[in-house]
Amino acid sequence: MSKPPFEAVVTHHGPTVLRVCRAVLGERDAEDAWSETFLAALKAYPDLPGDANVEAWLVTIAHRKAIDITRAAARRAVPVGDLPERSSAQRADGRDLDLVTALAALPRRQREAVAYHYLAGLPYQEVAAITGGTADAARRAAADGIATLRKTYAQPAGRSATSG
């Protein structure tokens, strides 16, 4: 099977990889992880088998880059000071920052399982291959993460999701 040009891979899978990076790392480091993912993928792409699941391969690379960035951040000094209040409203690009915050509050395994399964669309078997563990553990972590997110975003009584 012939592989598409790498440019087409970036165009097709780039948004998914960026969503996963944002979910796993948060807004601040997501674009760096995305860039590092595609730089690493570009180097390895010629050796990728033609029948490989490119999306799962890219999410695996993004997972490893996220680990690298998390470890590097843990070694950096963190400045402390008064931070200005930030609005929890949606940004101009339509992303709900409360969701980013809620994802960041999840335990690492749950956050990764939710990101890889629900944002990247990977089956639980591939989520397990990326994060380590079993497909059942990945399914449980994703279910627990979604349950927590549902509690976080519970609608007040008498109000539907479509009412303003």
C-alpha positions in Angstrom: 0.0 0.0 0.0 1.4 3.4 -1.0 1.7 6.1 1.7 0.4 9.6 1.2 2.9 12.5 1.1 3.8 13.6 4.6 2.3 17.0 4.0 -1.1 15.3 3.5 -0.6 13.4 6.8 0.0 16.7 8.6 -3.0 18.3 7.1 -5.3 15.3 7.8 -4.1 14.3 11.3 -2.6 17.6 12.6 -5.9 18.9 14.2 -6.4 15.6 16.1 -2.8 15.5 17.3 -3.1 19.2 18.5 -6.4 18.3 20.4 -4.7 15.4 22.1 -1.7 17.5 23.0 -3.9 20.2 24.5 -5.9 17.7 26.5 -2.8 15.9 27.9 -0.5 18.9 28.4 -2.7 22.0 28.6 -2.7 25.1 26.4 0.8 26.2 27.3 2.8 23.3 26.0 0.5 21.8 23.4 1.9 23.6 20.4 5.5 22.7 21.3 4.4 19.0 21.7 2.6 19.2 18.3 5.6 20.6 16.6 8.0 18.1 18.1 5.6 15.3 17.2 5.6 16.1 13.6 9.4 16.8 13.4 10.0 13.3 14.9 7.3 11.8 12.6 8.9 13.4 9.5 12.2 11.7 10.3 10.6 8.3 10.8 7.9 8.5 8.1 10.0 6.9 5.3 10.4 3.8 7.4 6.7 3.5 8.4 5.0 0.5 6.8 2.3 1.4 4.2 -0.4 -0.4 6.1 0.3 1.3 9.5 -2.4 3.1 11.4 -0.9 6.6 10.9 -3.2 8.3 13.5 -2.3 5.8 16.2 1.4 6.2 15.3 1.2 10.0 15.6 -0.7 9.8 18.9 2.0 7.5 20.2 4.7 10.0 19.2 2.7 12.8 20.8 2.3 10.8 24.0 6.1 10.4 24.2 6.7 14.1 23.4 4.1 14.9 26.2 6.1 12.8 28.6 9.3 14.6 27.6 7.8 18.0 28.0 6.2 17.1 31.4 9.6 15.8 32.7 11.4 18.9 31.4 8.8 21.2 33.1 9.2 19.4 36.4 12.9 20.3 36.3 12.3 24.0 35.6 11.9 26.6 38.3 8.4 28.0 38.5 8.1 31.7 39.2 5.5 32.7 41.9 3.5 35.9 41.9 0.1 37.3 41.8 -1.7 36.2 38.7 -4.5 38.2 37.1 -8.0 36.7 37.1 -8.8 34.9 33.8 -12.2 34.7 32.3 -13.6 31.2 32.1 -15.7 32.1 29.1 -15.0 30.7 25.6 -12.1 32.2 23.7 -12.5 33.9 20.3 -11.6 30.6 18.6 -14.6 28.8 20.3 -12.6 26.5 22.6 -14.1 26.1 26.0 -11.3 26.8 28.5 -13.3 25.3 31.3 -13.0 22.0 29.5 -9.2 22.4 29.3 -9.2 23.1 33.0 -11.4 20.1 33.8 -9.2 17.8 31.7 -6.1 19.1 33.4 -7.7 18.3 36.8 -8.2 14.6 35.9 -5.6 12.1 37.0 -3.0 11.4 34.3 -4.3 8.0 33.2 -7.9 9.3 32.9 -6.8 12.4 31.1 -4.7 10.4 28.6 -7.5 7.8 28.1 -10.1 10.5 27.5 -7.8 12.4 25.1 -6.6 9.3 23.1 -10.0 7.6 22.9 -12.5 10.5 22.7 -10.4 13.2 21.0 -8.1 11.1 18.8 -10.7 8.3 18.2 -8.4 5.5 19.0 -9.8 2.1 20.1 -9.1 1.1 23.7 -6.5 -1.5 22.5 -4.4 1.2 21.0 -4.9 3.5 23.9 -3.6 0.7 26.1 -0.6 0.2 23.8 0.3 3.8 24.1 -0.2 4.3 27.8 0.7 0.8 29.0 -1.8 -1.6 30.6 -4.8 -3.4 29.2 -7.7 -2.3 27.0 -10.0 -2.9 30.0 -7.9 -0.6 32.1 -8.0 2.0 29.4 -11.8 1.7 29.0 -12.2 2.1 32.8 -9.9 5.1 33.0 -11.8 6.7 30.1 -15.2 6.0 31.7 -14.1 7.4 35.0 -12.7 10.5 33.3 -15.9 11.1 31.4 -17.9 10.5 34.6 -15.9 13.2 36.3 -16.2 15.6 33.4 -20.0 15.0 33.4 -20.2 15.9 37.1 -18.1 19.0 36.4 -20.4 20.1 33.6 -23.7 19.0 35.2 -26.6 21.2 34.0 -28.6 23.0 36.7 -32.0 21.5 37.3 -34.7 22.5 34.9 -32.2 23.7 32.3 -31.5 21.9 29.1 -28.2 21.9 27.2 -29.9 23.7 24.3 -31.4 26.5 26.3 -29.5 29.8 26.6 
